[in-house]
Amino acid sequence: MFNEPTFGIQKPVAVGVDVGYSSTKYAFMRDGEVSTGSFPSISVRSPQTALTAGMEGIGVREADLRIDLEGGETFMVDTLDSEVVSTSTTRSENDDFATTEEYRTLVLAALVKCGFRNIDLLTLGLPFHTFHAYAPLLIKKFRGVHSFGHGTFTINDVAVLPQPLGSYAYLRATAPDAFVNGTSCAVIDSGWGTTDTFVSSASFKIDRQRCGGLPGGAALVLREIASRLQANFKGRFTNIDRIDRAIAQGTPLYHNGEQIDLKPYLQDALHVTIPVCRSVLTTLRTTEDLTVFAAGGAGHYYLSTLRDVLGCKVKLLDQPRFTNAVGFLLAGQSACKARS
């Protein structure tokens, strides 16, 4: 009896990774569903000492993911989003962050979390003001074969997009009715340290004269809150990640054994968003022909001021922390389909 041969067609694998100063977000497709995850953007060089070896022996956890780079350097990445960032941790907020080994290990850690060994297209993002400087470098760095202690990962191609383009791609795919006839969409993406503005029509005609990026994100607001707390309470308020987490979860901040309600401090600190939002309006020039959306992990900090300064309705996208990563995934899938 002759059996007809069967052939399985492997669908192209696309992955979107959004490495921000605060957290690394990733998105991929699993069984037809979009899956997302995130972890703090903290990667620490880990010299193997007698102390760390001894602690590992009794189960003390330094971080859950070890990345071994060529040349013998080892980095530790904690991919548990529930972990509180240590006060002793120094977070990178420099423009050249994308060129560092720390950035590289965060992308590699995201690949481990996604679970794909062979990736047809990896899509990354950069803020507008660093995009032209570092996009070619990232493409060259991540295209190819990577081995870092977790098996071999092959990335056939890499795309790098301006970060708010991810939210725009997410918007086009999930809310096509947002594109009202005769108007363009503006996406204002506020992250940890930057705010980017992107304007495009429904047909994807980008209005380059109304796109741009500038410093100013969650960290600006959180440091102002910390300054105000410092004036009213004893002790230091250097760990602004704890402040951010308490606000996001709607819980008091536990500080030196007491609970602090952050709501009044947040309201008093929002004045620092006014200059940033005014710069956004300068970039947009006018909102008369725009439908405006806010995105990014700091979108909720800037939403009310954007509405006041722009003088129009501004809608916060659902799950704003993940819209860039999901948009990168969707854009990557579209590119893969176009090539096949």
Secondary structure, DSSP 4 states (H G I P E B T S, - for coil): -PPPP----PPPPEEEEEE-SSEEEEEEEETTEEEEEEEES-EEE----HHHHHHHHTT--S-SEEEE-TTS-EEEE---TTSPPPTTPPPP--GGGGGSHHHHHHHHHHHHHHT-SEESEEEEEE-HHHHHHHHHHHHHHHSEEEESSS-EEEE--EEEEEHHHHHHHHHHHH-GGGS-TT-EEEEEEE-SSEEEEEEE-TT--B-GGG-EEEE-SHHHHHHHHHHHHHHHSSS----HHHHHHHHHHT-PEEETTEEE--HHHHHHHGGGHHHHHHHHHHHH---TTEEEEEESTTHHHHHHHHHHHHTS-EEEPSSTTTHHHHHHHHHHHHHHHHH-
